[in-house]
Amino acid sequence: MRLDSAYFDVAVCRDCAAPLETPFCGQCGQKRARRLGWKDLRLETWQHWRLFEISSVQTLRRLITQPGYVAREYVMGMRKKHMHPLKLLAFLVVILILVISSNSFLSICSIQAVQMKK
């Protein structure tokens, strides 16, 4: 199938084939499809994979100053203003790996282990 601009000019939902009268499909909610460019790719990537948000900074600051308060608020249902715990864990693991690899900690440990075996 050849995709050109005429393909995207047809006012039909690409998911459910319903006719489109607005920018969003009235049946499935899908946004009207358009030809993707580099700008769209960057925007999609940023929207779906961004990790460093203002809530991340606020959550990390509160975790350092009031760790029990953050956990209590999250459990009590105040989740909008806090970073998701698994996202936070992944972020902190990446930071830990970067710190460990930047100061050669792993190579020092392996050298000490070899020396202890001798």
Backbone torsions as a table, in degrees:
resi	resn	phi	psi	omega
1	MET	NA	129.5	-179.9
2	ARG	-90.0	126.5	179.9
3	LEU	-104.4	111.3	174.5
4	ASP	-126.0	-176.8	-175.8
5	SER	-64.6	-28.0	179.4
6	ALA	-65.3	-33.1	178.6
7	TYR	-60.2	-41.2	-177.3
8	PHE	-83.6	-14.7	178.4
9	ASP	-75.6	-20.2	179.8
10	VAL	-70.7	128.2	-176.2
11	ALA	-84.4	74.2	178.4
12	VAL	-141.2	142.7	178.3
13	CYS	-70.2	130.6	-178.7
14	ARG	-79.2	-12.1	178.3
15	ASP	-91.7	-50.0	-174.2
16	CYS	-115.4	1.4	177.4
17	ALA	65.2	20.4	176.8
18	ALA	-80.3	146.7	177.2
19	PRO	-66.7	140.4	-178.2
20	LEU	-102.1	129.6	174.9
21	GLU	-115.5	-15.5	179.7
22	THR	-128.1	174.5	178.5
23	PRO	-64.8	-15.9	179.0
24	PHE	-121.7	147.9	179.4
25	CYS	-70.8	135.6	179.3
26	GLY	-76.1	-17.3	-178.9
27	GLN	-94.7	-47.9	-174.8
28	CYS	-111.7	-12.2	177.9
29	GLY	86.0	0.2	-179.6
30	GLN	-65.0	138.0	176.4
31	LYS	-71.5	147.2	-179.3
32	ARG	-59.2	128.9	-177.6
33	ALA	-73.1	144.4	173.6
34	ARG	-143.9	164.6	-178.1
35	ARG	-64.2	132.4	-178.1
36	LEU	-82.6	140.2	174.6
37	GLY	-126.8	-176.4	-179.0
38	TRP	-64.8	-35.9	178.8
39	LYS	-63.8	-42.1	178.7
40	ASP	-64.8	-39.1	178.9
41	LEU	-63.7	-44.2	177.7
42	ARG	-62.6	-44.0	-178.9
43	LEU	-64.5	-44.5	178.1
44	GLU	-62.1	-43.7	179.8
45	THR	-61.8	-45.8	179.8
46	TRP	-62.0	-44.3	-176.5
47	GLN	-67.9	-34.4	-174.8
48	HIS	-95.9	-20.4	-175.3
49	TRP	-120.4	5.4	-178.8
50	ARG	-64.2	136.2	-178.2
51	LEU	-116.7	-30.0	-174.9
52	PHE	-96.6	93.2	179.7
53	GLU	-114.8	170.7	179.4
54	ILE	-63.6	-33.8	178.0
55	SER	-65.1	-30.0	177.0
56	SER	-64.2	-46.2	-179.6
57	VAL	-63.9	-44.5	-179.2
58	GLN	-65.2	-41.5	179.4
59	THR	-64.2	-44.9	179.1
60	LEU	-62.8	-41.1	178.6
61	ARG	-62.9	-44.5	179.8
62	ARG	-69.0	-34.3	177.6
63	LEU	-63.8	-34.9	179.2
64	ILE	-74.1	-41.5	-175.8
65	THR	-87.9	-37.0	-177.1
66	GLN	-141.0	73.3	-174.4
67	PRO	-61.8	-40.4	-179.3
68	GLY	-68.7	-32.1	-179.8
69	TYR	-64.1	-43.2	179.8
70	VAL	-64.1	-46.7	-179.8
71	ALA	-62.4	-43.4	-179.7
72	ARG	-63.1	-45.9	179.7
73	GLU	-61.5	-42.4	-178.1
74	TYR	-65.2	-43.7	179.5
75	VAL	-66.4	-34.4	-179.7
76	MET	-77.6	-1.1	173.3
77	GLY	106.0	0.0	178.7
78	MET	-86.6	75.5	-170.9
79	ARG	-98.9	-17.3	-176.1
80	LYS	-64.7	-40.1	-175.5
81	LYS	-87.7	-1.4	179.2
82	HIS	-115.2	150.7	177.2
83	MET	-72.2	143.5	178.4
84	HIS	-60.6	136.9	-175.4
85	PRO	-57.8	-38.5	179.5
86	LEU	-70.8	-35.3	175.9
87	LYS	-65.6	-41.3	177.4
88	LEU	-63.7	-42.9	178.6
89	LEU	-61.5	-45.9	179.2
90	ALA	-61.6	-42.2	179.1
91	PHE	-62.0	-45.4	-178.8
92	LEU	-69.6	-33.3	176.5
93	VAL	-65.9	-41.7	177.0
94	VAL	-61.8	-44.3	177.7
95	ILE	-60.9	-43.4	178.7
96	LEU	-61.4	-44.1	179.1
97	ILE	-63.2	-41.9	178.0
98	LEU	-63.5	-41.0	179.4
99	VAL	-66.9	-44.7	-179.3
100	ILE	-64.7	-41.8	-178.2
101	SER	-73.5	-26.9	-179.1
102	SER	-75.3	-24.6	-178.7
103	ASN	-108.1	13.9	175.1
104	SER	58.5	31.8	-179.4
105	PHE	-62.7	-42.1	-177.2
106	LEU	-66.9	-37.9	179.5
107	SER	-69.7	-34.4	177.0
108	ILE	-65.8	-42.7	179.2
109	CYS	-63.9	-39.5	-179.6
110	SER	-69.7	-34.7	177.1
111	ILE	-66.5	-42.9	179.1
112	GLN	-65.2	-37.2	179.2
113	ALA	-65.7	-40.0	178.6
114	VAL	-66.0	-41.4	-178.8
115	GLN	-67.2	-34.0	-179.7
116	MET	-71.4	-29.3	179.3
117	LYS	-72.4	-24.5	-178.4
118	LYS	-75.6	NA	NA
